[in-house]
């Protein structure tokens, strides 16, 4: 059916595929959905607070954002509230931050 060379090639291919799946599962093991909220008098400022706050929270946790940032805003009577979220994966140790707006450099 298969020659010895073909069988060895098939086994190596399967082993390489298994290794790739194992490594990708390990790399994705510490990914979480991170969320932030921004509220302000205008839509633009609320969105800015939400998206920049999200970026700082992700950075402060020692993570890197993966994929698009999802932002949804709701206009209230006097303020707009925006919720932003993104998947983020661990890459370094957490940083020292004061809230969501100021993180000390590493």
C-alpha positions as CSV (number, residue, x, y, z in Angstrom):
1,X,0.0,0.0,0.0
2,X,2.5,2.7,1.2
3,X,6.3,2.4,0.8
4,X,8.5,2.8,3.8
5,X,9.5,6.3,2.7
6,X,5.9,7.4,2.2
7,X,4.9,6.0,5.6
8,X,7.8,7.9,7.3
9,X,6.8,11.1,5.5
10,X,3.2,10.7,6.6
11,X,4.2,10.1,10.2
12,X,6.5,13.2,10.2
13,X,3.7,15.3,8.7
14,X,1.2,14.1,11.3
15,X,3.8,14.7,14.1
16,X,4.4,18.3,12.8
17,X,0.7,19.0,12.6
18,X,0.2,17.8,16.2
19,X,3.1,19.9,17.4
20,X,1.7,23.0,15.6
21,X,-1.8,22.5,17.2
22,X,-0.2,21.9,20.6
23,X,1.8,25.2,20.3
24,X,-1.1,27.2,19.1
25,X,-3.3,25.9,22.0
26,X,-0.6,26.9,24.5
27,X,-0.2,30.3,23.0
28,X,-4.0,30.9,23.2
29,X,-4.4,29.5,26.7
30,X,-4.1,32.8,28.5
31,X,-6.4,35.0,26.4
32,X,-9.4,36.7,27.9
33,X,-12.0,39.3,26.8
34,X,-11.2,42.7,28.4
35,X,-13.8,45.4,28.7
36,X,-13.8,49.1,29.5
37,X,-16.5,51.8,29.9
38,X,-16.3,55.4,29.1
39,X,-18.9,58.1,29.9
40,X,-18.9,61.7,28.9
41,X,-21.0,64.6,27.8
42,X,-20.3,63.9,24.1
43,X,-20.3,60.8,22.0
44,X,-16.7,61.4,20.7
45,X,-15.2,61.9,24.2
46,X,-17.1,58.9,25.6
47,X,-15.7,56.7,22.8
48,X,-12.2,58.1,23.3
49,X,-12.4,57.3,27.1
50,X,-13.7,53.8,26.4
51,X,-11.1,52.8,23.7
52,X,-8.1,54.4,25.4
53,X,-9.1,53.1,28.8
54,X,-9.3,49.6,27.2
55,X,-5.8,49.9,25.7
56,X,-4.4,51.0,29.0
57,X,-6.1,48.2,30.9
58,X,-4.8,45.6,28.5
59,X,-1.3,47.1,28.7
60,X,-1.4,47.2,32.5
61,X,-2.3,43.5,32.6
62,X,0.7,42.6,30.5
63,X,-1.4,41.6,27.6
64,X,-1.6,42.5,23.9
65,X,-4.9,43.0,22.1
66,X,-5.8,40.5,19.5
67,X,-8.5,41.1,16.8
68,X,-10.7,44.2,16.5
69,X,-11.9,46.4,19.3
70,X,-15.7,46.3,19.6
71,X,-17.3,49.5,20.8
72,X,-21.0,50.2,21.4
73,X,-22.3,53.5,22.6
74,X,-25.7,54.5,24.1
75,X,-26.8,58.1,24.3
76,X,-28.5,59.0,27.5
77,X,-30.4,62.2,28.5
78,X,-27.2,64.2,29.3
79,X,-24.3,61.8,28.8
80,X,-23.1,59.1,26.4
81,X,-21.8,55.8,27.7
82,X,-19.6,53.6,25.5
83,X,-18.5,50.0,26.2
84,X,-15.4,48.7,24.4
85,X,-14.1,45.1,24.4
86,X,-11.2,43.2,22.9
87,X,-9.6,39.8,23.3
88,X,-6.2,40.1,24.8
89,X,-3.4,37.6,25.4
90,X,-0.8,37.5,28.1
91,X,2.7,38.4,26.9
92,X,4.6,40.0,29.8
93,X,4.2,40.6,33.5
94,X,1.6,43.1,34.7
95,X,2.6,46.8,34.8
96,X,2.1,49.2,37.7
97,X,-0.9,51.4,36.9
98,X,-3.0,54.0,38.6
99,X,-6.5,53.2,37.4
100,X,-7.1,52.8,33.7
101,X,-5.4,56.0,32.6
102,X,-1.8,56.0,33.8
103,X,0.7,53.1,33.7
104,X,4.4,53.4,34.7
105,X,6.8,52.3,32.0
106,X,8.5,49.0,32.4
